[in-house]
């Protein structure tokens, strides 16, 4: 049975709907004009963090974990508006600069870029009081905004099989536009 979480976010607030088990193997984020559907790695994910007005951030942890104690985290962000290549590149440069500041162990890798998306990953061996982390990120340009998908583990390096699973999940993510 396919499980999912549906978040509806509009100017009047948000409503969350989860399956009876309270967990998800597909994550959907619905905006006023478009939605993102992201398949996961098959493990049970539960909503752990909410959203902000007009720039929602939704965070999921593995069932049994919390935002204060997680090993793996999925975050989806949405920024409304139209973004050109220069603006997306500026976001990437600013993110890289912020992570690199005071973090000498940062390793950054640019990934595949298409007209609709850009992908990158980074990891560090511990800095600024945070444990080692390895994160995959994909930005997908919708017609009405950007969806930014993150998968991160507290680990020196992602297991190659898990890394490939999430890269494939990011590739299968879909934006559905409402009429």
C-alpha positions in Angstrom: 0.0 0.0 0.0 1.4 3.4 -1.0 1.6 5.8 1.9 1.9 9.6 1.6 1.7 12.9 3.4 -0.1 15.8 1.9 0.6 19.4 3.0 -1.7 22.1 1.7 -0.3 25.6 2.1 -2.1 28.7 1.0 -2.4 32.4 2.1 -5.0 31.4 4.7 -2.7 28.9 6.5 -1.9 25.2 6.2 -3.5 21.9 6.8 -1.6 18.6 7.1 -3.1 15.2 6.3 -1.2 11.9 7.1 -2.0 8.3 6.7 -3.4 6.3 9.5 0.1 5.1 10.5 1.3 8.7 10.7 4.3 7.9 8.4 5.1 8.4 4.7 7.0 6.7 1.9 6.1 9.5 -0.5 6.2 13.2 0.4 3.9 15.7 -1.3 4.1 19.5 -0.8 1.2 21.4 -2.3 1.3 25.1 -3.0 -1.4 27.4 -4.3 -0.5 26.8 -8.0 1.7 23.7 -8.0 2.7 20.6 -6.0 5.8 18.5 -5.6 5.7 14.8 -5.2 8.9 13.1 -3.9 9.2 9.4 -3.6 11.3 8.4 -0.7 13.7 5.4 0.0 10.9 3.2 1.3 11.5 3.8 5.0 8.7 5.4 7.1 9.1 9.2 7.3 7.1 11.4 9.7 6.5 15.1 9.7 8.8 16.8 12.2 8.8 20.5 11.3 6.4 22.9 9.8 6.5 25.9 7.5 6.8 29.7 7.3 4.5 32.1 5.5 5.1 32.2 1.7 8.4 30.3 2.1 7.4 27.0 3.6 10.0 24.6 5.0 8.8 21.1 5.8 11.0 18.5 7.5 10.6 14.8 7.9 12.6 12.4 10.1 12.5 8.6 10.3 9.7 7.2 12.4 10.8 7.1 16.0 13.2 10.1 15.6 12.7 13.8 16.1 14.3 17.1 15.0 16.4 17.0 18.1 17.6 13.5 17.6 17.7 12.3 14.0 20.1 10.3 11.8 18.5 11.1 8.5 16.4 14.1 7.5 14.4 15.1 4.5 13.7 18.8 4.0 11.6 20.4 1.3 11.6 24.2 0.9 9.5 26.3 -1.5 10.1 29.8 -2.7 7.3 31.5 -4.7 8.2 33.5 -7.7 10.1 33.2 -11.0 13.8 32.5 -10.8 16.3 32.8 -13.7 19.6 30.9 -14.0 21.6 33.9 -12.5 19.4 33.9 -9.4 19.7 30.2 -8.9 23.5 30.4 -9.4 23.5 33.2 -6.8 21.6 30.9 -4.3 24.2 28.1 -5.0 27.2 30.5 -4.5 25.7 32.0 -1.3 25.0 28.5 0.1 28.5 27.3 -0.7 30.1 30.4 0.9 28.0 30.1 4.0 28.9 26.4 4.5 32.5 27.0 3.7 32.8 29.8 6.2 34.6 28.4 9.3 34.3 24.9 8.0 37.7 23.8 6.7 36.5 20.2 6.2 33.7 21.1 3.7 33.7 19.1 0.5 31.3 20.5 -2.2 30.4 18.8 -5.4 28.3 20.3 -8.2 26.1 17.8 -9.9 23.8 17.6 -12.9 22.3 20.8 -14.1 19.4 21.0 -16.6 17.2 24.0 -17.6 14.6 22.9 -15.0 16.9 21.8 -12.1 20.3 21.9 -10.5 21.8 19.3 -8.1 24.7 19.5 -5.7 26.0 17.8 -2.6 28.2 18.6 0.3 29.7 17.0 3.4 31.9 17.9 6.3 33.7 16.0 9.0 32.2 18.1 11.8 32.3 21.9 12.2 30.7 24.7 14.2 29.7 22.2 16.9 27.8 20.0 14.4 28.7 16.3 13.8 29.8 15.1 10.4 27.1 15.4 7.8 26.6 14.5 4.1 23.8 16.2 2.2 22.2 15.8 -1.3 20.3 18.8 -2.7 18.2 19.3 -5.8 16.5 22.5 -6.8 13.6 22.1 -9.2 12.2 25.2 -11.0 8.4 25.2 -11.2 6.3 27.6 -13.1 5.4 29.5 -9.9 8.4 28.9 -7.7 11.4 26.8 -6.6 11.2 23.5 -4.8 14.4 22.6 -2.9 14.8 19.0 -1.8 17.4 18.0 0.8 18.4 14.6 2.1 21.0 14.6 4.8 22.6 12.0 7.1 24.7 12.5 10.2 27.6 10.5 8.7 31.1 11.1 7.2 29.8 9.8 3.9 26.5 8.4 2.6 26.4 4.7 1.9 26.7 4.5 -1.9 23.4 2.5 -2.2 21.5 5.1 -0.1 23.1 8.0 -2.0 21.9 6.4 -5.3 18.4 5.8 -4.0 18.0 9.4 -3.1 19.5 10.7 -6.3 17.0 8.5 -8.1 14.2 9.7 -5.9 15.1 13.3 -6.7 15.1 12.5 -10.4 11.6 11.0 -10.0 10.2 14.0 -8.1 7.4 15.6 -10.0 5.9 19.1 -10.1 2.2 19.1 -10.9 0.7 22.4 -11.9 -2.8 23.3 -11.0 -5.0 25.0 -13.6 
